[in-house]
Amino acid sequence: MDFALSSEHEALRLRVQKFVADVIMPVEADPASFDEHENIDEPVLQQVRAKAKDAGLWAPQMPTSRGGLGLNTVGMAMFYEEAARSRFGPVVFNCAAPDDGNMILLDRVAREDQKDRWLQPIIDGKIRSSIVMTEPAPGSGSDPTMMLTRAERSGNDKWVISGRKWFITGAEGAEHFILLARTSDDKKGALTTFLFHKDQPGWHIVRRIPIMGPEEHGGHCEVVFDGLEIDDENRLMEIGEGMKSVQIRLGVARLTHCMRWLGMSKRAVEECLDYVKTRENFGSTLADHEGVQWMLADAAMDIEIGRLMTMRAAAKLDTGDQARKEVSMAKIWVSEILHKTIATAIQLNGARGYSKDLPLEWMYRYAPQAKLVDGASEVHKMVVARNLLNEGMDFWSWD
């Protein structure tokens, strides 16, 4: 059982680490780099992305034949964790949600002509994408089988879409969309996946939904479909395989969230280390106080457990296993400790941690969504429990 990275992955990790420190962190430290939604401003992003491409640090999850680095899931875990030391890192390297998961899905299941049209521009960084799944109640949320948005046949070669979706991440800035809609009332095979372009008529964005925390590019939007026509050639996978496409996408996407959140958790701890070592209180530094040491130890252990769980799931995915229980356990743990670790870092920094002088308050507002996106923690606990009930003591096997 070897927990070491390969020499190639370790060398790449150090390159990413250096690029983040030398190029991205100074950009993050400049207030002029931010847009009105607390994300990196578009002109600044394009400049830094050009440097990432020149450095050979672009689209780590995509095949080399299409301009990426061709990393496996373990390699992605290493890369994404280092990238997410900065809030700007993932989008600079083109491995940020939702494009990341959308690219992975299209690369795995799209036809070659579909990849050329719908995937390659996202890989190249020319456009952004969005996946359109979640609906207002009583439609689909954590349970996609409740989906109300419908795709009806029109002749032999078209589909007409009607329905309403919301919390569609990145919708305002996306050009390519992946849409899930109901094509049957059967219990199985009810959903189908489609591709469409933002300029197609028959749909519109109702609003960009205000949220508690900082936003991804394009926000989280509510959209209505009132006659969008999609050619059958732009159907992704077979009719009725929508749930299969969801599992293919989310299985990896849930884990890539964990990879990025671990990088953010480590950054939160980083933001308090120098302070506790130099700030004096009652005749000694904060770091000399036993209570502070316990807080730091808990944070360090929580992050390390999350890293091991994430790498375990990544290694299983690389064998072709769906790793559902491993991904769910990692998703639960890492999303929970993200919030806990940031809160600890704020507490150790005192008032300065609560101020905008440090990135911790930004992180603290961001963190609650981690327990909701790509399946709430409670849903993933159901997945874990069902596996335990089915497997019994074999749940803890070392396969």
C-alpha positions in Angstrom: 0.0 0.0 0.0 1.8 3.1 -1.3 0.7 6.6 -0.3 3.4 8.4 -2.3 2.8 10.3 -5.5 4.6 9.2 -8.6 7.7 11.2 -9.4 5.9 12.7 -12.4 2.9 13.8 -10.3 5.2 15.2 -7.6 7.1 17.3 -10.1 3.8 18.6 -11.5 2.5 19.4 -8.0 5.6 21.5 -7.4 5.1 23.4 -10.6 1.4 24.1 -9.8 2.4 25.2 -6.3 5.0 27.6 -7.6 2.7 29.1 -10.3 -0.1 29.7 -7.7 2.4 31.4 -5.4 4.2 33.5 -8.0 1.5 34.3 -10.4 -2.0 33.8 -9.0 -1.6 34.9 -5.3 -0.4 38.4 -6.2 -3.5 38.8 -8.5 -5.8 37.6 -5.7 -4.2 40.1 -3.3 -5.1 43.1 -5.6 -8.6 44.4 -5.0 -8.7 45.6 -8.6 -8.7 42.0 -9.7 -12.3 41.3 -8.6 -15.6 41.7 -10.4 -18.8 42.8 -8.8 -19.6 39.2 -7.8 -16.4 38.7 -5.9 -14.8 36.6 -8.6 -11.8 37.3 -10.8 -12.5 40.0 -13.3 -12.7 38.7 -16.9 -9.9 40.7 -18.5 -7.6 39.8 -15.6 -8.6 36.1 -15.9 -7.7 36.0 -19.6 -4.3 37.4 -18.9 -3.5 34.8 -16.1 -5.0 32.0 -18.1 -2.6 32.8 -21.0 0.3 32.4 -18.5 -1.1 29.1 -17.3 -1.3 27.8 -20.9 2.3 29.0 -21.6 3.4 27.2 -18.4 1.8 23.9 -19.6 -0.7 23.9 -16.7 -4.0 23.9 -18.6 -7.0 21.6 -18.4 -5.4 18.9 -16.3 -8.4 16.6 -16.6 -8.6 16.6 -20.4 -6.8 14.3 -22.8 -3.5 15.5 -24.2 -4.9 15.0 -27.7 -7.4 17.8 -27.0 -4.9 20.2 -25.3 -5.1 19.0 -21.7 -2.7 17.2 -19.4 -4.4 13.8 -19.4 -4.2 13.3 -15.6 -6.0 10.3 -14.0 -8.2 11.0 -11.0 -5.4 10.6 -8.5 -3.4 13.1 -10.5 -6.4 15.5 -10.6 -6.7 15.3 -6.8 -3.0 16.3 -6.5 -3.4 19.2 -9.0 -6.7 20.5 -7.8 -5.7 20.7 -4.2 -2.7 22.8 -5.0 -4.7 24.9 -7.5 -7.3 25.8 -4.8 -4.8 27.4 -2.5 -6.2 30.5 -4.2 -9.9 31.1 -4.9 -8.8 32.0 -8.4 -6.7 28.9 -9.0 -9.3 26.4 -10.4 -10.7 28.8 -13.0 -7.3 29.9 -14.1 -6.3 26.3 -14.8 -9.7 25.5 -16.4 -10.7 23.0 -13.7 -13.4 24.9 -11.9 -17.1 23.9 -11.6 -19.3 23.6 -13.5 -17.0 23.5 -16.6 -14.9 20.8 -15.0 -17.7 18.3 -14.6 -19.2 19.1 -17.9 -16.0 18.6 -19.8 -15.4 15.2 -18.0 -18.9 14.1 -19.0 -18.6 15.2 -22.6 -15.2 13.6 -23.0 -16.4 10.3 -21.7 -19.7 9.9 -23.5 -20.1 12.3 -26.4 -19.5 11.3 -30.1 -16.4 12.7 -31.7 -18.4 15.2 -33.7 -20.1 16.3 -30.6 -16.8 16.7 -28.8 -15.5 18.9 -31.6 -18.6 21.2 -31.4 -19.6 21.2 -27.8 -16.5 20.2 -25.8 -13.4 21.6 -27.5 -14.3 25.3 -27.1 -14.7 24.7 -23.4 -11.3 23.0 -23.2 -9.8 25.9 -25.1 -11.2 28.4 -22.7 -13.1 30.2 -25.4 -16.5 29.7 -23.8 -18.1 28.5 -20.6 -20.8 25.9 -20.0 -23.6 25.0 -17.6 -25.6 21.9 -16.7 -29.3 22.4 -16.3 -30.8 19.9 -13.8 -32.3 21.4 -10.6 -35.9 22.5 -10.4 -38.1 24.3 -7.9 -40.4 22.1 -5.8 -42.2 19.9 -6.6 -39.6 19.2 -9.3 -36.3 17.5 -9.1 -33.6 18.4 -6.5 -31.6 15.7 -4.9 -34.0 13.2 -6.5 -33.8 13.6 -10.3 -36.7 11.1 -10.8 -39.0 14.0 -9.8 -38.1 16.0 -12.9 -40.9 17.9 -14.4 -39.2 19.6 -17.4 -40.2 17.7 -20.5 -38.8 17.1 -23.9 -41.5 16.1 -26.4 -40.8 14.7 -29.9 -41.4 16.9 -32.8 -41.3 14.8 -36.0 -38.4 12.4 -36.2 -35.5 14.8 -35.7 -36.4 17.4 -33.1 -37.3 17.8 -29.4 -39.3 20.6 -27.9 -38.5 21.6 -24.3 -40.9 23.1 -21.7 -40.3 23.6 -18.0 -38.5 25.6 -15.3 -35.1 25.1 -13.7 -33.3 27.1 -11.0 -29.9 27.4 -9.2 -28.3 26.7 -12.6 -24.7 27.5 -11.9 -22.9 29.6 -14.5 -26.0 30.1 -16.7 -25.6 33.8 -17.2 -22.2 33.5 -18.7 -22.4 30.1 -20.5 -22.7 29.4 -24.2 -23.0 25.6 -24.2 -25.6 23.9 -22.0 -26.2 20.3 -20.9 -29.9 19.8 -20.2 -31.7 17.0 -18.5 -35.4 16.6 -19.3 -38.2 14.0 -19.0 -38.9 12.0 -22.1 -41.0 9.2 -20.6 -43.3 8.5 -17.7 -41.8 5.1 -17.1 -40.1 4.5 -13.8 -36.9 3.6 -15.5 -35.3 5.4 -18.4 -37.5 8.5 -17.9 -34.8 11.1 -18.5 -32.7 12.1 -21.4 -29.7 14.5 -21.8 -29.5 17.2 -24.5 -27.1 19.9 -25.7 -28.0 23.4 -26.7 -26.5 26.8 -27.4 -27.4 30.0 -25.6 -28.5 31.7 -28.8 -31.2 29.2 -29.6 -34.7 30.7 -29.1 -37.3 29.2 -26.8 -35.7 29.7 -23.4 -34.7 32.6 -21.2 -33.1 33.5 -17.9 -35.7 34.8 -15.4 -33.2 36.1 -12.8 -29.8 35.6 -11.3 -30.6 34.4 -7.8 -28.9 36.3 -5.0 -27.0 34.0 -2.7 -25.2 34.2 0.6 -21.7 33.7 -0.6 -19.5 34.7 -3.5 -20.5 33.5 -6.9 -19.0 31.5 -9.8 -18.9 33.3 -13.1 -22.5 33.4 -14.4 -24.1 33.1 -11.0 -26.9 30.8 -10.1 -29.9 31.4 -12.3 -33.6 30.6 -12.7 -34.5 29.7 -16.3 -37.7 28.9 -18.2 -38.1 26.7 -21.3 -41.1 27.6 -23.5 -40.5 25.9 -26.8 -36.8 25.4 -27.1 -36.2 23.1 -30.1 -33.2 20.8 -30.0 -32.1 18.6 -32.9 -32.0 15.0 -32.2 -28.3 14.9 -33.3 -27.7 17.1 -30.2 -29.0 14.5 -27.8 -26.2 13.2 -25.5 -26.2 9.4 -25.2 -29.3 7.3 -25.9 -32.9 8.2 -25.1 -33.6 7.3 -21.5 -30.0 7.3 -20.4 -30.2 10.7 -18.6 -29.7 9.2 -15.1 -26.7 7.3 -16.4 -25.2 10.6 -17.7 -25.9 12.2 -14.3 -24.0 9.4 -12.4 -21.1 9.6 -14.8 -20.8 13.3 -14.3 -21.5 13.6 -10.6 -19.4 10.6 -9.6 -16.2 12.5 -10.5 -17.6 16.0 -10.0 -18.4 15.4 -6.3 -14.9 14.3 -5.8 -13.3 17.2 -7.6 -15.3 19.5 -5.3 -13.6 17.7 -2.4 -10.2 18.2 -4.1 -10.7 21.9 -4.3 -12.2 22.2 -0.9 -9.2 20.6 0.7 -7.0 23.2 -1.0 -9.2 25.9 0.5 -9.2 24.2 3.9 -5.4 24.2 3.9 -5.3 27.9 2.9 -7.6 28.7 5.9 -5.1 27.1 8.2 -2.2 28.9 6.4 -3.9 32.2 7.1 -3.6 31.7 10.9 -0.2 30.0 11.3 2.1 33.0 11.3 -0.3 35.0 13.4 -0.5 32.4 16.2 3.3 32.1 16.2 3.9 35.8 16.6 0.8 37.2 18.5 1.5 37.4 22.2 -1.2 37.0 24.8 -0.8 36.7 28.6 3.0 36.5 28.4 3.3 33.9 25.6 2.5 33.5 21.9 -0.9 32.1 21.0 0.9 29.0 19.6 2.2 28.3 23.1 -1.3 27.9 24.5 -2.5 24.4 24.8 -6.0 25.3 23.7 -4.7 26.8 20.5 -2.6 23.7 19.8 -5.6 21.5 20.2 -7.5 23.6 17.7 -4.7 23.4 15.2 -4.3 19.7 15.7 -8.0 19.1 15.1 -7.8 21.1 11.9 -4.7 19.3 10.7 -6.2 15.9 11.4 -9.5 16.7 9.8 -7.9 17.9 6.6 -5.6 14.9 6.5 -8.5 12.5 6.9 -10.3 14.2 4.1 -7.2 13.9 1.8 -6.9 10.2 2.5 -10.6 9.7 1.9 -10.5 11.7 -1.4 -7.4 9.9 -2.6 -8.9 6.5 -1.7 -12.0 7.3 -3.8 -9.9 8.7 -6.6 -7.8 5.5 -6.8 -10.9 3.4 -6.9 -12.4 5.5 -9.7 -9.2 5.0 -11.6 -9.8 1.2 -11.5 -13.2 1.6 -13.2 -15.1 1.2 -9.9 -17.9 3.6 -9.4 -16.7 4.1 -5.8 -20.1 5.4 -4.7 -19.7 4.9 -1.0 -16.1 6.2 -1.1 -17.2 9.3 -3.0 -20.1 9.9 -0.7 -18.0 9.5 2.4 -15.4 11.9 1.1 -18.1 14.4 0.0 -19.7 14.4 3.5 -16.5 14.7 5.4 -14.7 17.3 3.3 -17.7 19.5 3.0 -18.2 19.4 6.8 -14.6 20.1 7.7 -14.3 22.9 5.2 -16.7 25.0 7.3 -15.2 23.8 10.6 -11.6 24.6 9.5 -12.5 28.1 8.2 -14.3 28.8 11.5 -11.3 27.7 13.5 -9.0 29.9 11.4 -11.3 32.9 12.0 -11.3 32.3 15.7 -7.6 32.0 15.9 -7.1 35.3 14.0 -9.6 37.1 16.2 -11.2 40.3 14.8 -8.9 40.4 11.8 -10.2 37.0 10.7 -13.7 38.4 10.6 -12.6 41.4 8.5 -12.1 41.6 4.8 -8.3 42.1 5.3 -8.1 38.3 5.1 -9.9 35.9 2.7 -11.4 34.0 5.6 -14.7 35.9 5.7 -15.1 35.2 1.9 -14.4 31.5 2.6 -16.8 31.4 5.5 -19.7 32.7 3.3 -18.7 30.3 0.6 -18.5 27.2 2.8 -22.1 26.4 3.6 -22.9 25.5 0.0 -20.4 22.7 0.1 -22.9 20.7 2.2 -25.6 21.2 -0.4 -24.2 21.1 -3.9 -24.1 17.8 -5.8 -26.2 16.1 -3.1 -26.8 17.3 0.4 -24.8 15.6 3.2 -27.9 13.8 4.4 -28.5 12.2 1.0 -24.9 11.0 0.9 -25.3 9.5 4.4 -28.2 7.5 3.0 -25.9 6.2 0.3 -23.3 5.2 2.9 -25.9 3.6 5.2 -27.4 1.6 2.3 -24.0 0.2 1.4 -23.4 -0.7 5.0 -26.7 -2.5 5.2 -26.1 -4.4 2.0 -22.4 -5.3 2.6 -22.4 -5.8 6.4 -18.9 -6.3 7.7 -17.5 -6.4 4.2 -18.1 -2.6 4.1 -14.6 -2.1 5.5 -12.8 -4.4 3.0 -9.5 -3.4 1.6 -10.4 -4.1 -2.0 
